[in-house]
Amino acid sequence: MSVAFHTGLPRSRLDTALAFAPDHMRPILLAVRDHGVAWATIPQHAGRFDVPKTKPFIAIIGDDMHTAMGPAGFHPKSVRRLIARSRVVAIVAAAPLKIAYEEAVKAPIAFGSNGLVIETRPERELEWVGMVRAENPNAALILVSVRETAQ
């Protein structure tokens, strides 16, 4: 399975996607359509992928399938590189909150840097937090958690 950062998607295709998208995905689709932000969704077991070096991007790591695998379910070097190049990282380990996606997408829109959303399950939340803190301690970290206090 390959990962591609999408750029230059036709406006009509994005308009159609917006008409049917869940509310939390709208900020990402609007950033792609209105600001030319690159976008990728990285599924489990995707293998190695390249991270854009020039164009601001928003990426989603999809670790919220039937079984969450945590960082071990993804190509280690590619994910480390992705985290290291992201200014804002949102870890969503509960129901998706639109504000987390809005905050992550502000990085490419307002600052020309990169945003990352990691969608996972509660049992893998701390693994992802540890990896983000290790790979990019300066990233703004947003947690959507079912825990009473974030770790």
N, C-alpha and C positions, 0 to 999 in steps of 0.2 A: 504494500500500500504506500502510495507516495503522498507527500504534502506539498501543496503549492500555495504561495502567497498570491492571492488574486488582486489584480490591479486592472483598472480600465474596464470594469464590468459595465455592460450597457445600462443606461439609466432606466429603460423600460423593464429590464429584468429585476433591477433593484426595487423599482416601484411595485412590481408584482410581489416580490419577497416581503416588502414592508406591509403590504395589504394583508398578508397571512401570518406574519411573524409574531411570536409571543412578545409581550410588552418589554421584557428585559433585553431582547435582541435588537429592538428598534434603534437604540443609540449607536450600535455598531454599524448597522446597515445605513443609517443616516451619515455616519462619518465616511463610509466608503463612497456613498453616492455624492455627497455634497462637498467633501474635502479631499477626495482622491486618496484616502488612506488605504494601504494594502491590508488584506485580511486573510487569515488562515485559521482553520480548525484542525487540530492535531488529535487524531484518535489514538487509542491504545494500540500498541504494536505497529505503529506507523513506520518504524525504522528511522534511519538517518534522514535529516532534512536540513536544508540551508536556511539561514536567517538573513533577511535583507540587511544590507549595510548602508544603503543610501536613502531609501524611501521610508517614511514613518509607517509603522504598522500597528495593528491590533491583532493579537492572536488569542485563540481559545484552546486550552488543553482540555480534552474531553475525557476525564477520568471518573465519570459518574455513570457508567453503564451498569449492568447487572452486578458486576463485581468491580470495585475500585481496586486498582493495583498500586496506587501511589507512584512515586518517581520510577520505581522498578519496571513499570509497564511502558516506559518510553525510552528512546535512544538517549543514553546518559549525556554524551557530549553535546548533542543537539539541544537538549533541554537546558543544560547548564548555560550554553551560549545564549539561548532565548531569554532566560532569566537575567543574565548579566547585561543584556542590551535593553532591558525594559525599565522604564522610569517609574511606572506604577504597576503593581501586581495586586490583583484581587483574587483571593481564594474563597470560592463559594462552596461551602460544605453543608449547605442547607437549601431551603427553597430559594430560587434565584431572586435577588432584589435588584430592581432596575437601577437603583442608585450606585451599586457596585460597578455595573457595566458603564454607567455614565462617567464615573470617576476614572475608570481605566482608559476610556476613550478620550479623555481630556488631554492625556499626554501627547498623542499624535496631533490632535487638533490645535491645542493652544501652544505647545512647546516644540513641535516638530520632532518629538522623541517617540518612544514606543510604549504600548500598553499591553498587558497580559492578563487574561482571566483564566484561572485554573478551576474548572468545575470538578468537584470530587465528592466523596461521601465522608461523613463525620469520622469514620474509623481511619481515614488517611490524612485528615487535616493537618495533624502535627508533623507528619513526614514532609508534607509540602512546605509548611511554615519553616521547618528546619532547613530545607534545601534553599528556599528563597533567601533566608537570612545568611546562609553560608556563601551563596553565589553572588548576592547583590545586597549587602547590608544597608546600602543607601537608598534602595528603592522604597517608595511609599507603599506600605503594605496595608491592604484593606481585607478584613476578615468578615465573612458572612458565616456564622457558626450557630450550631444548636447548643453549644456549651454556654454555661452561665457566665463564665469569664474566659476570655481567649487566653491561650497559653503563650 
